[in-house]
Amino acid sequence: MTSRNRYHHKIGLIAAGALVLLLSILVTSPASAGKPAQETEKYCLQCHSDPNLKMTLPSGETLSLFISQDVLNHSIHSPLGIECEACHTDITTYPHPAISYQSKRELSRVYYKSCEKCHSANYEKTLDSMHASAATGGNLEAPVCTDCHGSHNVQKPDEPRTLISETCSKCHGQIVDTYKQSVHGMALISEDNKDVPVCTDCHGVHNIQDPRTIQFRVQSPELCAGCHANQDLMAKYGLSADVYSIYKRSWHGVDVSVYKARWPTIWHDSAVCTDCHGIHDIRKTTDPESKVNPKNLLQTCKQCHPTAGPNWADAWTGHNEISLERTPILYYVEVFYSSFTPFVLWVCVIYVILQIVRSIVDRVRRSMP
C-alpha cells in the first residue's frame, strides 16, 4: 500500500469513527434525557434530605435547607426532569458560594425570577399586575410566583378547585372567609361545584388589576355576564339568563354604558351588579341576609336614593321580563303603549303627507290662469 493510500485509509477510519460516535450520541440522548435531573437531585439530597439542615440569615431568621424527596416526587417539576440547577442557577458546585441574602423574603424575591425562563408569558403578565405595583410601591410582601405556586412543592393550582381560594386566603383571609359564606363559596366548598366562580375567575390570574379603579367598576357587569348571560349554564340551575340584557336596557345600565363610552376615567354612581348584590358576600335572593331580599331591598336602594319612600322598591320588576303571570298590570300597560305609540306615529306621518299633498295641489291651482 502506497503512502498516499495509507493516508486516505486513515482519513476514512477517522471519519467512520466520528460518524459512529455521532450516531451513538443521537441514539442514546433521548433515552437518557431524564437522568441528569435525577442524578443532580440525588446528589443535592445527599445533604438536603437532612431535616436538621438549616442556617441563620443576617436578619436572625432560621432558614431550613431540608428538601423532602416525597415532596419533590409529587411536584410538577421533578417528574418532568427539571433539576435543581434550573432554578438555583447560582449553585452549581460544592461547597456552595456564600449566601448574600439578608432575609427569607429577599431570598424569595430573588429566586422567583427564575420562573421567567420557562413561564415567560405568565411572568410578563405579573409585571403589570396589582401585586407588582404594590411591590414597586415598597410593599415587598406583595406576592410573587412562589408565594402562590410554592417552590419545591409546585402543584397544579386548581386541583382541587378549592385550592385557589385557599391560596388567596394567605393574604386575603377576611375576604375569603366572607366568600365562603356566599352562594358561590358555599356551592364550591360544600358541593364541589365546578361551575361557580373562584377568586381568579373575577380578578384574573397573573395580571390581577386593582378592583377599586373606575375601569374595573364599569366592566363588572360584563364580568358577571360571563356566567349569568350563559343560557345553558343558567338553565342548569333554573336561573334567568336575561338578567344582563335587561340590566343594559335599564336606567342604570344605560347610564353606565354612556359613561363607559364617553367618560371612561370619570367616577360615577350609577349602580352596577355589585352595588346591589354585594361583592364577595353575594347570597341567594331568598336568603334573609341577601341585600336584594325583598325585606332588605329598600335599604339597598337607599344607598344611592336616600329619600326613597316605602313603595320605592315595589316599582322594581327585578331582572325579569314583564309578563302576564308576574306583572299583569305592567304587561297590559306595555301592550297598550306598544300598540298605541306606533298608531299615533303612523297617524302623524299620514297627516304630514296629506298636508304636503294639499300644499302642492294649492300651488298648482294658483299657477293656473
Steps between C-alpha positions, in 0.01 A plus 500: 500500500648832399535785747222687323262205533596456867419870557157468341438180698572678831273790403221254421541325836487834686185610311333166564585521870362852524181390326454207737557728801247754371237232437552352845444843658181558300368155583576506872410863575117463496515195723709676762325838488355459849814369670691823556212642704474185714874483548522870594205462734656198675832683527336803662290288735808337644509807721156661462306190607613571856204651694742675734687681224451874545679831520453839661464802274633848586142600590509243779248274323563127488489364144430130469703335225312170522336377179272198515541235230128425529412864437719508190348176372151648518592834350447590136862578423702203626312227307555705184875489550540861609805492727598717797742713295217613271390734779813518713713624214758654734566167676682257272780366722574401857588671722233754407580869465424709807140618526469879488126519569410690814159340561267224386291752308797633310596145406147427374484820297830417330434134426146540366643677194631165377137414413530735203728257313220248445189709563586826328145580383349471846799671658451801271135521603595520866710808429182688413303369797385672817742283695798627302379858542481448875857367505619796293334725755711347776285209622748214471244260650295526179474145363734358239476173305627277780261648756205367301645196325757385753866429433601134531138388540350656185163339421222568253348819644136396454498141619288495704323818389460612863878535511475828309308680775720339765805642323350849487403476869868513596480876448125561466371284785209722605371534144524126438312431825221725372507327162462159667164613642376625162285304255807444285733399782256261664430327167872462440595371844191301597410358158834518317311684227735569209265758343521767767762773474810504718730796567692472174186488283414854602838651580721326246795273561837655428389844379284588802380859478388738772125438552459847652562678170236662280584264213444189711171637629347576161614163364351304791157442337674328206696298754181373661346443158773244428289255700161665540443557129592140416172335399614140551666568835208697641248241379694240697412685823158631405619860477420764241772575247333830407624692803785668315297601193226640726756686709648658186155634405439638850583855605800375696636297209450775242665756728802274558531439124499873426765572759711208382485620140548873553666552840679175588725666760227686690350334806123479507243349734268319261444158649686196377434141604719508810330812639176309547604135533826545689851400400641208695184465713250426221209291627185347354211746473303274736771524767386735782849655500504570127518868407234444233265298718160677485535592869839663443453641150379846605802547723726396211333756272551768764875467458457718190145631553489605868159666466333190352153441647354172627351415157821569308617141474153378395549672164802279421422198288836339566699350216189351344321572178154649550249216475130435553571248774751707700390861443152505337438877538836592347442241231174663385654847523786384280259340250295820487800727439670261261184517285391857567839661437544360144136592427557864601823516301334362187213750535756781524685372193176477299397849616834647390477326161145631446612853592784477246257376232253778579777761484608374158142498370441857623816623325394333175156662517648844560726467202214422266352798300 
